Amino acid sequence: MREFLVEITTTVPEGTSQDEVDRRRAAEAVRARELAAAGNLARLWRPVGELRSIGVWRAADEAELHEKVLGTLPLRPWMTLAVTPLEAHPNDPGQVDGTR
């Protein structure tokens, strides 16, 4: 699987009920756990003081990432995404035996 850096900004549409927001956020947490268990969600961070997330996601390619991974998130209709494909760096201290 390839790795992608994904920056996600979620904007709740005006007029959305708090019940709908709560329902989607709860479903989002469940789906994130499922994607992590499947190996698609590797890491996820929230910058201090910001309402966005930055994560390392995995998929066979960018099309699969959008369709079968990010596209399955309950909050996806409210998300703006910035996706950057990643590749191993030769100086990455996390590499084992020069391979990844």
Residue, then its C-alpha position, 0 to 999 in steps of 0.5 A: m500500500r502507498e502512504f498519503l499525507v492527508e490534511i482534513t478540514t471539516t466544516v459543519p453546514e450552517g443550520t445542521s442540528q447538534d443531533e446530526v453533528d453528534r450522530r456523524r461524529a460518533a459514526e466517524a469514530v467507529r469508521a476511523r477505528e475500522l480503517a485503522a484495523a484494516g491498515n488504511l489509517a496509520r496515524l492521525w493528529r490534530p494541530v494544537g488549537e485548530l479544528r483540522s486533522i493531519g494524518v497518514w493514510r494508506a491505500a493501493d493508489e489515490a483513487e482507492l484512497h478517495e473512493k474506498v477509504l476517505g469516501t466512506l467517512p461519515l463526515r466526508p460531505w463536510m470535509t475539505l481534503a488536501v492529499t499528498p502522496l508520500e514516498a520513503h526518504p533515503n535518510d528516514p530513520g524509521q527505515v529498516d535495512g534501507t527498505r520500506 
